[in-house]
Amino acid sequence: MILANYTIIDKNLTYIHNTAIIGEGVIIYPFVTILENVTIGKGSVIFPHTTMKNCEIGENCEIKASNIEDSKTGNNCTIGPFAYLRSHAELCDNVKIGDFVEVKNSIVKNRTKSAHLSYIGDAEVGEDCNIGCGVIFANYDGKKKHKTKVGNRVFLGSNCNLVAPINVGDGSYICAGTTITEDVSVDDLVVGRVRPYVKKENGKGRYK
């Protein structure tokens, strides 16, 4: 462990493996577990109930109640609460991974945000993208894993499914509730919802 000028709020409630490298100005709150081969960049804050193993955290990051293993982040990233980064997840700079978001074997590029309740698996996601609530990267066909590539400035609305292998072009807008099974071109607007069909109740417990 590098003995830099960092702060551990309560040493009795914190576990730090002797292989950890902790940068200057890092703050580590109680109930944090830092296992082997962890590097934390200067100025980062590790909040309670976070576990890390085999990972590299950039500078000035905030990690809240999350699990990170076999992964790396850039600088100024916000992770959690209750996020899960695993198996070669890589975040570039200024990325937000929010509550109950899982990232696996994927790269998420600068300033992209996934605020909550999404799965990003076997993917490359470009810069300045917004990944809405409930977005799923469907990477497994029952036999093999496949890759999804999302360009820059893409908006993925809530409850979208991206069925890999697939490419989504720069600047495209995928409306909420859409399932994508074919490539999307640059600046396309894609709507895949079924039009609602409403039947009126006839007053006798039946519908016309």
C-alpha positions, 0 to 999 in steps of 0.5 A, a space after each residue: 500500500 502506498 502511504 499517501 495523504 488519504 483519509 480512512 474514516 474508521 479503520 476498525 470498520 474498513 478492510 484494505 488489502 496490503 496490495 492496494 495503491 491509494 492516491 492522495 486526498 482519497 476518502 474511504 468511509 466505513 464498511 468498505 472492503 478493498 481486496 487485492 490489486 486495487 488502485 484508487 486515483 487521487 481525490 476519489 471518495 469511496 462511500 460505505 458498502 463498496 467492495 473492490 477487487 482487481 480494479 483501477 479507479 481514476 481520479 476524483 471519482 465517487 463510488 457509492 455502495 457498489 461492487 467493482 471487480 476486474 474493471 477500470 474507470 477514468 477520471 470524474 466518474 460517478 458510480 452507484 449506489 448498487 452498481 456492479 462493474 465486472 469482467 473487463 468493464 471500462 469507463 472513460 472520463 465523466 461517466 455516470 453509472 447509477 443505481 442497479 446498473 450492471 456493466 460487463 465486458 464493455 467500454 463506456 466512453 466519455 460523458 455517457 450516462 446510465 442512471 438506473 436499472 440497466 444492463 450493458 453487456 458485451 458492448 461499446 458505447 460512444 460519447 455523450 449517450 443517454 441510456 434510459 431506465 430499463 435498457 437491456 443490451 441483449 448479448 446472449 442468443 442461448 449459445 453465444 455472446 454477441 457485441 453491440 456497438 452504439 455510436 456517439 450522442 445516441 439516446 436510448 429511451 426507457 425499456 429499450 432492448 438492443 438484440 446483439 449483434 447490432 450497430 446503432 449509428 451516431 445521433 440516433 434516437 431510440 424511443 422508449 419501449 423499442 426492441 432493436 434487432 437490425 442496425 440503425 443508421 446515423 441520425 435515425 429515429 426508431 419507434 418500435 411500440 405496438 399501438 395501444 388497443 382499448 376496449 370499453 367496458 359495457 357496464 356488465 363486466 364485459 368489454 365491447 
